[in-house]
Amino acid sequence: MEEARPSPRGPEAMRRQPTDLGTRLVQVRPRLLSAKDSALYLSISQSTFMSIVAPAIREIRITPKRKSFLIEDLDKWVDELRDKEVSHVRLSFRHQRLPQGPLPATNSPEFWAAFRAELGQQAQTEERTRRATDTLTALIEDWLRSAKFQQLKAPTQTNYRRILMRMQAEDYAMHLLAHFEPQHIRRFVARRASTPAAANHWLRLFRLLFDFAVADGRVQSDPTLGVKRLKEKAAGAKSWTEDEIARYEARWPSGSIQRMALALLLYTGQRRSDVVAMGRAHIGDGLLAVQQVKTGASLLIPIHPALAVEIGRSDPAKGTFLDTVQGNPSSPVGFYNRFAGWVKAAGLPAGLSPHGLRKAAARRLAEAGCTAHQIAAITGHKTLAEVQRYTLAVDQERLAREAMAKIGQRCPQNRS
């Protein structure tokens, strides 16, 4: 029987393996292909195309959401790749019932010999089945199906799932759960020490996974206990200054959707996932009702006069204040992209985000003398520590001068 060769993956596959779709596309010769069809044209997966090929060639947008690519650019990219040594690509053997193993590059003379050696391993079915259910990968799959995960908010599920999929691609994903110890967790987290916030997100996922494993009886103890979070030096999203707010307002006049976006963020102190859902249906008795997407908290926020002006000048036929040009509610990601364009058009520096206006709102409240509890009643923060973190940009110099002035008259007279 003739041995079936597996389809090569990675850059080697990009050297144009013939496919029926590729043949058909060449015959029709359309100038533009979608990302999916571009991947099929090159005989690679769509994820590989988006991560390796797409950043290196021109992107054509027929509509704001649709990415397309020119066939001649795909051909040129393949021609430039041909005969180049791709040294950074690592291949591994994957099989449903056999363990993983490293493989040489597909253009190496040793590739097929190594592949046949991996394929010829004797599968010890019972042992492999037992081991497969006790690995980190299996734990991740089971936790994603658990009631605890299903009860999380949709945005949280999306973020967690993204990290967990990357975790499953790590070299330790097929290790037995019983072999994980605190020093291993520290090392795995330390791999992302260059981005402490991201590293701490991974540590949080490790904690959730092994908490589930302990409760499920898969391990006796939690290896994440005693593993400390990395110190985060970054302050997160930059809080807008008063000058930056004024420059944005000078560029976008009252009554525009750009000005409405600023007013909603600045005078409600909410996240972008919340402001994109706001509309006239949420207003009553001078209050704006908010159901926070991330926390589920229900808030009633008094409408600030500046926000009332923008609401009065908005189109009453709109379902939400920040509808797209097609008349549909904006997604949080879509709104972020539009807002970034508005910031750039206003001549403001990159890095000013919607979340920075949430921080600016908390800063303004702090400068006005509001207590931490009063600020939390607006922003919806659960702890006072979170409020303090958001108000770090408060006008320290002005408050220090005011504080010193309050005790200035109480200083004892100099005695000779």
Steps between C-alpha positions, in 0.01 A plus 500: 500500500635838408576706807291814528706807561359763731452848369795719594430795727655839560712693249588181313133455415496854371720391211179436315354154544239453225136499609174483310399837637840645410463370144149639473610837634788517255262423215254770603784739599312737732722783616386485863464207738363491851725388783340155493542458124854642517589230752349231276683647200829455687391162646547610859266552795325834538665560838845441347415736216386777735801467733778459240393608152244778554734733694755479216273599210256772413151488648206621291178596678189493283286569807612610849479141627607296197868438436609397151834431336627527142596175328808662351615590852451139611701379200775753564519397866537134407768581242696700757469217753619233260854380558525692830598313813223521762699419811257622765221254415470200731303193394367233731335163447134488607282191515179421683642190673875562491718742698639817346855523377717760324549475125763653270398746229300351214773593254754304705615154376431366848135606507335184362723267698413684822132507409488123433679437829239701689216331312643155573479536877307229680183652644435374850131574492403468864801694633466772238128539572566534871780749446299704248225568752750615763679765294468877515343500154224264614444710813456812287246328276300376798507838676372672184200267519448548872210687659742743663636611164156517341384736776768758412407808299538465122793748471682319783444165331645638177811635672555183703448274199758698301765453770411134555538420132850651511569303817408176321765577238776520763751217548363418846141451380536121480671464838323303770314713754659310786845615386422873529664665801524865613847544348363391162215751514749775589716411199207486260370837621853647488513430126277807465686717747556763231126571518413465871129568456472220243706269720261562789205417274663163429558444870132572566403237241736247657333567838150450358600181319666335798226613737265308269742204493514480880120520531469229234746271679759502223779632720549501877642852531500824304850576358412869458480554877779730612580615146504879511380735232763695309533865584332706231691818425265627233213722608268359235298728275612862515256738667401794279616844611276806491703638210448181297128505572480864388689428178266213416195720564649776283529255209159335532204738542203444725236287331747269324528132582865560591395752765225265622760226549716729713203615710377147568843381609596808699168574675398142582842351581405172334689254282465497121310171523236690698482831309439328163175358643367833633194654339193706577324190628737503800406854613240578763451769766830665409690174554682270261455131581810287445540123520875448494604226261819405685372495859124471458456797738185712458560875528287814480714795396372862508528658155761777500393828330770463233377150419140623497595751228641225278200275559268786406686552173514131405268324256199371701444227240827329588482181702823581681690827522805353324332314214717420198442668163292195407271569796615201705624504862878526505706216641759587769785413263347690209444804719859486625629505143275791403595692813871453429443660160318795657785553748753496217294745295497736798880510491533326835779254582453128455413304810201709609221247537136485612620344826719804557185713510355268765812575705462872428143484630623343826775762522251785460280354771799472733608857428148618577538355849289187454567212738613161376150363565343780296738435210425127513127578483566652155769272360366177648832392650465226762793593723648827622844382387374499141368854542837614635676345201270691264552834672882498495490783246329738743649850506754432776664843492172690536374274779834525683486881490141497626593258781795712609289815491250342740765463770683821416305710752548246775879504504641618840666840505877502506626550854813701566 
